[in-house]
């Protein structure tokens, strides 16, 4: 069966991040070697992502009873909506640089992937009735 591939699949940067996240998930931490690799691979985007993770700016919202999940990274200017399965972020860097293939990921996406792998994020459980309210707020912030 033919499977559509995203523009990010197979890139060395994504493979490196995925490998580090897989190992981090098993060990519960990033090694010095991982930090060096990700710094070399992503530069300041990794450093900003790592700072966001360590400052607790990655949030996971789980809506009940549907089980819908929304990831948010609190950025410098506002909250950014992250869709990890689609490698999507609502930030300007994503729009201008990732979409134009100048870079592979914005720092918010890197932060979400690292935070999820390490289990370092705040989790909020909300009723499904609150989903539309929050989504309107997060979307409004992007315009």
Residue pairs with C-beta under 8 A, 6 or more apart in sequence:
6 86
6 87
7 101
8 14
8 87
8 104
8 105
11 104
12 41
13 41
13 42
13 104
13 105
14 104
14 105
16 37
16 38
16 41
17 38
17 41
17 42
17 105
17 110
17 113
20 30
20 34
20 37
20 38
20 114
20 117
21 113
21 114
21 116
21 117
22 117
23 31
23 34
24 30
24 34
24 114
24 117
24 118
25 117
25 118
28 118
28 119
29 118
30 38
30 50
30 114
30 118
35 50
38 46
38 50
38 110
39 46
39 47
42 49
42 105
42 107
42 110
44 107
45 103
45 105
45 106
45 107
45 110
46 107
46 110
48 107
48 111
49 107
49 108
49 110
49 111
49 114
50 111
50 114
52 58
52 73
52 74
52 75
52 107
52 108
52 111
52 115
53 111
53 114
53 115
53 118
53 120
53 121
54 120
56 120
56 121
56 122
57 73
57 74
57 75
57 111
58 71
58 72
58 73
58 74
58 111
58 112
58 115
58 116
58 120
58 121
58 122
59 71
59 72
59 73
59 74
59 79
59 121
59 122
59 123
59 124
60 69
60 70
60 71
60 72
60 116
60 121
60 122
60 123
60 124
61 69
61 70
61 71
61 72
61 123
61 124
61 125
61 126
61 134
62 68
62 69
62 123
62 124
62 125
62 126
63 69
63 70
63 125
63 126
63 127
63 128
63 130
63 131
64 125
64 126
64 127
64 128
65 128
66 128
66 131
68 128
68 131
70 81
70 131
70 134
70 135
70 138
71 81
71 82
71 83
71 84
71 112
71 116
72 79
72 80
72 81
72 82
72 138
73 79
73 80
73 82
73 89
73 108
73 111
73 112
74 80
75 91
75 108
78 141
78 142
79 138
79 141
80 89
80 90
80 91
80 108
81 89
81 90
81 138
81 139
81 142
82 88
82 89
82 90
82 108
82 109
82 112
83 89
84 109
84 112
84 113
84 116
87 98
87 105
87 109
88 94
88 109
89 98
89 106
89 108
89 109
90 138
90 139
90 141
90 142
91 106
91 108
93 103
93 106
93 107
93 108
94 106
94 108
94 109
96 102
97 103
97 106
98 104
98 105
98 106
114 120
115 121
126 134
